């Protein structure tokens, strides 16, 4: 049945099918033309646009960070260098499971589990195709440990990078500073284009003050990248200009001697070359390791450093404000000598205390039984407080303020690193400004008395004291202290020396005046009753010095210390200032030992060791 | 007797012009693939092995007499449906969809149905007067809906659409009235919102992305943007073989599979792209010619559908890569790297050749 139907319609069906095939063919040609038209549109009419897009896709301009300048001491010994180190870097998009990978690295003891959170945060905040350092400074052994398991860690690689290294570690940390990641505040003041490839920046002291010189200029390279951002080929570029090398005024041998002498103490040592203002030693203890800080501390490490009651991050040499104690006695004596009515040879009786006329309050001498009959030179050498109480009352606070300020106390020295404190020289005007209670806004005679032995409101920094004693050694000539001695440009080979800057001198050109107070300071070191005679024994040079102790007025409010620690921190600060050799001063030193109690017993030996270490090399 | 040069082809039941077109495409495809896989010899070898397997399938199918094929059609179709059901119950999941069945070799049962559906429809129409009655059309449409629906459930929207289109081609070639065609078109347009409702999220994303690739340039829009950059930056003459930066530097995703046409466009330009379209046009034209020359309804409809479906693949893929259609996972036939679809396509060409050559035997 169906067969006959089929036969019957065979020709008609074939005709129908032919027509449908022709329609289909037409349809096929039309649709093919649509695609061909689309190709024409994209490849001819929009060619320019897509060609540009394709270029942008594959050619990228990359910054080439410059090599940071090196830092040397005054004798060319390296203080800061750049070491090639191996680090582990992770490219997030190439790592199948970041959490698992980090856990596996912890298992290999390559990263600290305490850092996992910080690492995760860093990985999340960086771009997917950018390399994130997850561990810096791998040892050879650690490199090997990772290399063996390398295939288990797709997207994690060992890369060689330059890292700042300080071969002397903490010994120069407060003078040099350290490197840290560029933060939001840094970014505002930076030329961002020049820092495009730079991840770290100098944070404090020299590294920060001379950031512009040390950094250098960024270079560029045109690179061919693939879709994952990986560089396939470097096409073209402009090399970076390395940063300039710095020669500091520091003498690393003297610096290390100071660090060794201060090992068990909190305090500061500053030494200056009197004829130039060059800072030879710049020590604050306890110190910290700039190498670990530059790598980036974990949060707990940083908190431990910040919360340390000994405050290792605090730059005592620059920012520590201490009462100068008896170390200013020679300066006050100089002011007294300038008064024509004053006779430095006149002896006065020291009974061990001083009273103001008509008052009963006794201002005690450090020597209970008194010094007996002393003239000015004896009073400096033996550090007789009674003599200077009397001197201060005769002179008055206005005259004392004047001479102290002429020596630079109470104002910043202007050293070439930032953050310096200016200390305080009290005066009538200052009291009026600083206090709100009318009863406190007048200057009391008793305050004049204690200022005479460097107590009371008077505050100085170790740097100021070093400059003041240098000024004494140069008989009034003053130079601005500075840490930079010369800048060397490795590209041109040119070295530019930093010129010394002379400051307003102390206006006293009478050599005899100066010789008298210097004789008193020599007496400290040499006379039978000189406070620091023991320290000068056997020294191959003649020193002039002055010891001091400063009362600790208040203890920090951290109440966690045990009673023993509190009493330890209640002890007086020990101070010592000195210069040597006396006939041709090469070095002036100020030493402060917190809670060291005895200026002559604790601080003076430090000064001697520093001087010896420096003068030995001259 | 055929000309002497064609004697071998004659005995192997092969069609010279069609074979020439196929080999031309395969050749161009291997060149493009070598570039797309980053000159990876191993990848090229495995594609070569697949081509050899596909040629074997072509040779085998060419020997099968169309009558035998017609009688086997309903059984092949049923077997395909069963395998498809097995996949839905417990197939391997690949890229979020269950398409694979592992029976010694991993393969997608939907590939069988690409041929089995036109076969069973042609078998059904073979015995009915044409143009088909309304009842006949209904039956064929049910067959199409069942097959496309089951594949769509995997979910494999691309293949479901292609199967649906091949079913539509069968009905069109059977001589369905122009009124039906117009109303079906209207119905299809009207059902789009319904289709939208049933689409998975990633499928909706693809459609939205087509309309505006920049709405998600690093996600779903990335493919289209990078593909258009590749083709557009090729210009008239292309960047040269192995010199296409989009492909070589891996900006172009899926460049060895679904987006290989963009590699061709980038490296060979408008000239190369048009040339390959012309070769495809030649193959489709030869297929339609074979269909027109076929002597019975089954052969005619099957040959025509295979040719038109093949063209659909070419069109949908090239339109998708150039940003005219949404990204549906349809490979460029005979060029994209990949296993089963190559074998299916070549088996289809084998059927075409069988229809062509056995017709002559029959006439003698």
Boltz contact constraints between the chains, C-beta under 6 A:
constraints:
  - contact:
      token1: [A, 2]
      token2: [B, 127]
      max_distance: 6.0
  - contact:
      token1: [A, 5]
      token2: [B, 129]
      max_distance: 6.0
  - contact:
      token1: [A, 9]
      token2: [B, 129]
      max_distance: 6.0
  - contact:
      token1: [A, 13]
      token2: [B, 130]
      max_distance: 6.0
  - contact:
      token1: [A, 16]
      token2: [B, 175]
      max_distance: 6.0
  - contact:
      token1: [A, 17]
      token2: [B, 300]
      max_distance: 6.0
  - contact:
      token1: [A, 18]
      token2: [B, 292]
      max_distance: 6.0
  - contact:
      token1: [A, 20]
      token2: [B, 173]
      max_distance: 6.0
  - contact:
      token1: [A, 21]
      token2: [B, 288]
      max_distance: 6.0
  - contact:
      token1: [A, 21]
      token2: [B, 291]
      max_distance: 6.0
  - contact:
      token1: [A, 21]
      token2: [B, 292]
      max_distance: 6.0
  - contact:
      token1: [A, 24]
      token2: [B, 308]
      max_distance: 6.0
  - contact:
      token1: [A, 25]
      token2: [B, 288]
      max_distance: 6.0
  - contact:
      token1: [A, 28]
      token2: [B, 284]
      max_distance: 6.0
  - contact:
      token1: [A, 28]
      token2: [B, 311]
      max_distance: 6.0
  - contact:
      token1: [A, 31]
      token2: [B, 315]
      max_distance: 6.0
  - contact:
      token1: [A, 32]
      token2: [B, 277]
      max_distance: 6.0
  - contact:
      token1: [A, 32]
      token2: [B, 281]
      max_distance: 6.0
  - contact:
      token1: [A, 35]
      token2: [B, 318]
      max_distance: 6.0
  - contact:
      token1: [A, 35]
      token2: [B, 319]
      max_distance: 6.0
  - contact:
      token1: [A, 36]
      token2: [B, 274]
      max_distance: 6.0
  - contact:
      token1: [A, 36]
      token2: [B, 277]
      max_distance: 6.0
  - contact:
      token1: [A, 38]
      token2: [B, 322]
      max_distance: 6.0
  - contact:
      token1: [A, 38]
      token2: [B, 324]
      max_distance: 6.0
  - contact:
      token1: [A, 39]
      token2: [B, 270]
      max_distance: 6.0
  - contact:
      token1: [A, 39]
      token2: [B, 273]
      max_distance: 6.0
  - contact:
      token1: [A, 42]
      token2: [B, 231]
      max_distance: 6.0
  - contact:
      token1: [A, 42]
      token2: [B, 232]
      max_distance: 6.0
  - contact:
      token1: [A, 43]
      token2: [B, 234]
      max_distance: 6.0
  - contact:
      token1: [A, 43]
      token2: [B, 235]
      max_distance: 6.0
  - contact:
      token1: [A, 43]
      token2: [B, 270]
      max_distance: 6.0
  - contact:
      token1: [A, 46]
      token2: [B, 232]
      max_distance: 6.0
  - contact:
      token1: [A, 47]
      token2: [B, 235]
      max_distance: 6.0
  - contact:
      token1: [A, 50]
      token2: [B, 229]
      max_distance: 6.0
  - contact:
      token1: [A, 50]
      token2: [B, 232]
      max_distance: 6.0
  - contact:
      token1: [A, 50]
      token2: [B, 233]
      max_distance: 6.0
  - contact:
      token1: [A, 51]
      token2: [B, 233]
      max_distance: 6.0
  - contact:
      token1: [A, 53]
      token2: [B, 229]
      max_distance: 6.0
  - contact:
      token1: [A, 54]
      token2: [B, 229]
      max_distance: 6.0
  - contact:
      token1: [A, 54]
      token2: [B, 233]
      max_distance: 6.0
  - contact:
      token1: [A, 54]
      token2: [B, 245]
      max_distance: 6.0
  - contact:
      token1: [A, 54]
      token2: [B, 246]
      max_distance: 6.0
  - contact:
      token1: [A, 57]
      token2: [B, 251]
      max_distance: 6.0
  - contact:
      token1: [A, 58]
      token2: [B, 245]
      max_distance: 6.0
  - contact:
      token1: [A, 58]
      token2: [B, 249]
      max_distance: 6.0
  - contact:
      token1: [A, 226]
      token2: [B, 249]
      max_distance: 6.0
  - contact:
      token1: [A, 226]
      token2: [B, 250]
      max_distance: 6.0
  - contact:
      token1: [A, 227]
      token2: [B, 250]
      max_distance: 6.0
  - contact:
      token1: [A, 227]
      token2: [B, 251]
      max_distance: 6.0
